[in-house]
């Protein structure tokens, strides 16, 4: 393939500028990395250069789709190059490009270290969009799990095998945490693809599988739930208000901490959920609920109404202050409650889970439970939060047994059933 001076007719021909050429040729010391078809997409017609953008080749077999492209090397030299593909044309330019641009050192494998790239992605594209709780989750999963595995690896060198090896190490983690890390990795590698650092996304392989462990945060048994309620009176007023709200409303921790006295309608027996509290460096950050469905109304039951009534002081219900509790203050309160009464291993989330399960056991319809929970998807309500209580299964068996005794007496004789 020969280089030609610019003495060919070039009316209407597409000129590849030095800037475009440098974008196409990212390495010239032995390996040419091309993104040619993406770069030249505006000038392409069905994957080949249109007649306005190349000169027909008068040499060789006319059945072959060979083309000539006019190229500015950047030093005042114009070249016409002929080839069956843009890759072939660019490959032919390597000797002259080395002369014009020099022969740079081979780039190191750590050109785009995963940790640095992911940090930049998080800062530029996520920090201003994510809620404080979600951002903290991302940061925790990156620092404690993802960076220790991928942190110093060049992002270009990470393979599907590496992704699967990482998932395999997460077998003892909660399924929700692994799923969240899968989302983070997918977003990081999608960004790297868009930046042109990867030819394939290792997180998109159909071969990948995730650990099957599910969250072990079950609802309390009915007896443990009632035991906590029975000992609520043993707590001081502030702790009693905190635990009472969690026991009788199913609110998330942040929603409970963000509840203000003016959110409570004592006449209509309704709690209005309008805000959520997260923490930054121990200090409370007041924001909106977790999702659009989080803006909702919750019934104010008689027991909770009696607990709240007459104890108003300050703006926020929990802590009776004009600002929400700090994270350390909440932690100390929860520890104090656990030392005073037996919580049976409950966390605020488990109490939420238990409250929703109690609603289902009381035969409240599923759509109402979904609204009270603040779930956008009803499958979340049924699959994750509403347990099938063992005692209810046992009770169903006793009911069935009683029905069978009416049909089949214990002596084994058959009783004819009259419809």
N, C-alpha and C positions, 0 to 999 in steps of 0.2 A: 504494500500500500504506500503510495508515494505522496509526499507533500507538494503542493503547487503554490506558486505565487498568485496573488489576487489579480489574475488577468482573465478570469472567466466572467461571462455575463452574470450579473448578480441582481438584476432588477427584481424586486419583490422577495429576494432570498432572506431567510431568517439568519440573523447574526447572533452567535453566542458570544456574549461579552465576557471580559476577564472575570467579573464578579460571578457570573453564572457558572463559568468554567471552574472556578475555585470551589463553588458549592458542590459541583458534581464530583470533582477530584479532591477527596478529603485526605488521601495519602498517596504519595507518588514514589515512595521508596519500596517498590516491589508489588504493592497491593493497591489496586484502584477501587475505592468504594464509591459506587454510583447510586444516585437517587434520580437518575436521568428522566425516567418517564413521569415521575411526580413533578420534577422541576419544569419539564417542558409540556406538561399536560395542556396548557392553553394553546399550544401550537400543534397538538397531535390530532389526528383523525383516525379513530379506531385502532390506536396503538402504533400507527406509523406517522411519520411527518407528512403533513398535508402538502399539496403541490405548491402552495405559496411559500413554504418554509424550507424547501430544499431544491437543489438542482438535480434533474434526472441524470442518472449516470449513463454515459454513452459507451462505456467500456463493458466488455464481458457479456454474460448471458442476460438478455433483457427480461427473461422470465423471473430473475431474482430481484427482490425488492431492495436493490442497492441504492444508496443515496449519497449526495454530497452536501456537506454542511459548511458554511462559512464561519470561521472561528477567529476571534481576536485574542492573541496570546498575552496581550497586555504590555508588550515592549515595542509596539508599533508594527509588529508582524501580523499579517493576515494570512491564514491558511485555509485551504479547502481540503476537507478530508472525506474519504469515501469509505463506506462500509455497509454491512447488512443490518447493523444495529448501532445505536449510540454507544453502547459499551465497547464495541469494536473500534469505533472512531476515536473514543477517548483513550483507549489502550494504545492506539498508534501514536498518540501525542506525547507519551511519557518521555522519550529522549529529549524532545524540545522543551517540555515543561521543566525538566531537570535543569536545562541550560538557562531558562528564563527565570525560574523561581528558586533555583538552588535545590539541594538535596537534603531536606531536613531530617533530623534524627527520627528514628522510629518511635512513635508515641508509646508511652508505658502502658501496661495493662490497667493501672490504677487511674486511668484518665478520668473516669467518672465513678468515684467510690460511692457505694450504695448509701452509706450514712450521710455523706455530704449532699448527695442528690436528693435523698428523702427529706432532709432537713430544709433544703431550699424549697422543695415542693410544698411542705407543710406550711412554711412561712408565707409563701407567695399566694397559694391557692386555697388554703384551708383555715388559717387562723382567724380571718375576718368573717368567715361564713359559718363556722361551727359554733354550737352552743358550748358554754364553758364545760359542762359535764362530758360532752362528746370529745372535746379537745383534750380534756384530762385523760379520757380513756385511750385516745390515740397516743398521747405522750407516754402513758404508762406501758402500753403494749409495745411501742417502739423501743423504749429504753430497757425494759425488762426481758423482752423475748425476741423481737425482730432484729435489733442491732447486735446483740451478742452472737447471732447466727450469721447474718448477712453483712453486718456493719462495714467491714474492711474489704469486702469483695468488690471487684469492678462490676458495675451493673451489666456491662456487656457480656460478662463471662458467666452470669447466673443462668442455670439451665432448669428445665422441668424436673430433672432428677434432684436438683438442689431444693426446689420448692417442695417436692414430695418428701424429701428427707426431713425438712423442717416440720411439715405436718405430722410426720411419724413421731417426732419428738414431743408433740403436743397432746399425746394420747391421754394424759392425766388431767388435762385442763378442761374447764367447762366448755361445752360445745359453743356457747354464745361467744366466748372469748376467741376461740379458734375461728369462728365465722367472721368476727370483727377483724381479725388479722388478715384473713383472706381478702376482705374488702380493701384494707389498707394496701396490701401487696398489689392487688389488681390495679388500684388507682395509680400507684407509683410507677408500675411498669407500663400502663397505658400512657402516662405522661412521657416516659422515656421513649416509647414508640413514636409519639407525636414530635418529640425533639429530634428524631432521626438517629438515636443511638442504638436501636435494636432493629433487627430484621424480622424477629418473631417474638411474641409475648409468651414467656415460659409459664405464666399463670393461667393461660387459656387452654392448655392441653386437656383433652378428654380423658387422658390416662390418670389424671390427678384424682385422689380420693382423700377425704377428710376423716379424722377419728370419729367414732360413733358415740362417744361418751356424751350423755346429756346432763343438763344441770340437775344437781341434787337438792335444789331448794324446794322441798315439799312443804305443803301447808301443814300446820300443826293439827294434831288430832283434836276432835271436838272436846275431849276431856281436858287436854292441856290448855286449849283456848279458854275454856270456862274457868280453869284453875287460875290463870293469870287475871281474868276479870274479877274473880272472887277476892284476890289479894290487892286489887288496885288501891283500896283505901289505906294501905300501909305506907304509901308514898307521900312525899311532901307535895304541896299544891302544884308547883311548876312541873315536876316529874309526872304527877298524876294527869295533868292536862296534856302533856306530850304523849304519854302512853295511851291515854284515852282516845285521842284523835287517831292514832294508828290502829287501835283495836276496833273502833266503831265506824271508820270511814273508808279504809282501804287507800288512803292517800299515799303518794310517794313521799319519801323523807323530805325532799326539797319543797314539795307543795305544803306539807305540814308546817315546815319552818317559815314559809312565806304567807301563811294564813293570817289575815288581819281581822280585827274585831268587826270592822265594817263589812267584811265578807259574809258575816253570819246574819241570816234573816230568822230571828227567833219567832216571828209571827207565822211565817210560812214553813218553818222547820226545814230550811235549805241552807247549805254551805255553798258559796260560789268560789270555784277554783279559778284564780286569775293570774297567779304568779308562781314562780319556782325559784328556790334559792340554791345556788351552787357556791363553791368556795375557791378563792384564789389567794394563795399564801395565807391560809387560815381565815381570811376575812370573807364575810358573806357578800355574794354578788346576787342582786335581785334581778331576775329576768322573767321571761314568759314561760308557760308550761312547755313540756317536752315536745308537743305537737299541737296542731290545730284542734284535734279532738280533746286535748288536755284542758281546754277552756270548757268547763262543764259545771253542772250542779250535782251535789251529793245530798242525800237525805240526812237530816239531823234527827237521830233517834232520841227517844225520851231520856234514856240514861245519860247520854252525852250532853243533852240539853241541860239537864239538872247539874251536871258536873261543871259546865261552862258558865251557867247563869250566875250573875252576881260577882264574878271574879275578874271583871274587866279592869285592866290597868295598862296604860301604854297603847301603842299602835298594834303590835304583833301579839298574837295569842300566846305562843310559846315563848317564854322568857319575860313576857309583860314589859317589853321595852319598845323604844322607838326605832330600833334596828334589829334585824334577826340575830340569832345566836351565831357566834363564831364556830368554826369546825371543832376546835379543841373543847369549847364549852359543851357542845352537843355530845362529843365523845365521852367527856367526864360524866355527863348526866346519864348517858346510856349505861356506863359502867356502874354508876351508883344504883340505878334501877335494878341491874342484874345482881348486885350484891344484896339488895333488900328483899327482892322476891325472886322466885324461880321463873325465868323466862322460857325454860325448856328449849334453849338453843335458838330462840326466835331472834331475828333481825327485823328492822323496819320493813324490809321487802317480804320476808316470810309472813309478817302480820298482814301485809297487803294481800298476799296470796291467800291467806287463811280467811280474811274477810270476804273476798270474792267467792271462795269455795262455800262459805256459810250461806251466802246469798243463793247460790245454786241449790244447796241442800234445802233451803226454805222455799224452793220452787219459784223463785223469781225468774222471769223469762230472760232468755239469753241476750236479747237486744237491750234490755234495761241494764243488765249487768255490764254489757259493753259500754254503754253510755256513762255509767257510774265509774267504771274503771278508766275511762278516757282512752280507749283503744280505737284506732282508726280501722283496724281489721278484726272482724269477729273471730277469725281463726286464732288470733292471739289470745282472746278471752277463753276460748274453749280448750285449746291445745296446751297452753302453757300455764294458765292460772287457775282453772277450775278442775280440781282433783276429783277423781272417782274414789270416794271414801271407802275404806275397807268395811267399816261398819254398815254402810249403805248396801254394799254388795252382800254382806251376811244377812242383812234384813230382807233383801230381795229373795235370798235363798229360803229364809223362813216362810215368807209369804207363799213362795212356790210350793214348799213342802205342805203347808196347810191346804192349799188347793188340791194337791195330789192325794192327800188323805181323804178328802171328800169324794174323790173319784175311785181311789183304790184303797179299801180298808186294809188295816195292818194284817188281817188274817189271809190276805191274798185274793179274796173273792172280788169279782168285778161288780161295780155298781153302775147300773145303766144310767147314763146322764140324760136328763130330759131338758132339751134346749129351752 
